[in-house]
Amino acid sequence: MMQGICIDKGDTLTLQEGKKYFLFPNGENHFYASRFNSKRSHFGCYRAKHFEVIQEEEETKPETEVKFEQLALF
């Protein structure tokens, strides 16, 4: 998850300067922008120059391996 502030809305109608958005990378020079922490709820793809990244967090993946133990009942 990454967050950024819009520093230049350019000719877009959906971005607001000074507003914080959740950003999801799309290649090297573009971000999907979202008001929520979900890539599926983005409202557009914009050039990276429109944002100043203020917070970057590495995604933590939950452990998918489930460990079982054999128990003897008798």
C-alpha positions in Angstrom: 0.0 0.0 0.0 1.2 3.4 -0.8 -0.3 6.9 -0.1 0.3 10.1 -1.9 -0.8 13.7 -2.1 -2.0 15.2 -5.3 0.5 18.1 -6.1 -0.8 18.9 -9.6 -4.2 17.9 -10.9 -3.3 18.9 -14.4 -6.3 18.7 -16.7 -8.0 16.0 -14.8 -11.5 16.5 -13.3 -11.3 13.8 -10.7 -8.1 14.7 -8.8 -8.0 17.5 -6.2 -4.8 19.2 -5.3 -3.7 18.7 -1.7 -5.9 15.6 -1.2 -4.5 12.3 0.0 -5.1 9.2 -2.1 -4.1 5.5 -1.9 -1.8 4.7 -4.8 -1.2 1.4 -6.6 1.6 1.2 -9.1 0.8 0.5 -12.7 4.2 0.3 -14.4 7.0 2.7 -13.7 5.3 6.1 -14.4 1.7 5.6 -13.5 -0.5 5.0 -10.4 -4.1 3.8 -9.9 -5.6 6.3 -7.5 -8.2 5.3 -5.0 -10.0 7.0 -2.1 -10.0 3.6 -0.3 -7.3 1.1 0.5 -8.3 -1.2 -2.4 -6.9 -1.4 -5.9 -10.3 -2.6 -7.1 -12.0 0.6 -6.0 -9.7 2.9 -8.1 -11.2 5.8 -10.1 -8.5 6.1 -12.7 -4.9 5.7 -13.7 -2.7 8.8 -13.6 0.9 9.8 -14.2 3.2 9.7 -11.2 4.1 13.3 -11.7 0.6 14.3 -10.3 1.5 12.8 -6.8 4.0 13.2 -4.0 4.4 9.8 -2.4 4.2 10.3 1.4 3.9 6.7 2.7 5.1 3.4 1.4 4.4 0.2 3.2 5.5 -3.3 2.1 2.6 -5.6 1.8 2.7 -8.4 4.3 1.4 -11.7 3.0 -0.2 -14.0 5.5 1.2 -17.5 5.9 -0.7 -19.9 3.7 0.9 -23.0 5.1 -1.2 -24.8 7.6 0.5 -27.1 10.0 -1.3 -30.1 11.5 -0.2 -32.4 14.3 -1.3 -36.1 14.6 -2.7 -36.8 18.0 -3.2 -40.2 19.6 -6.6 -40.6 21.4 -5.9 -44.0 23.0 
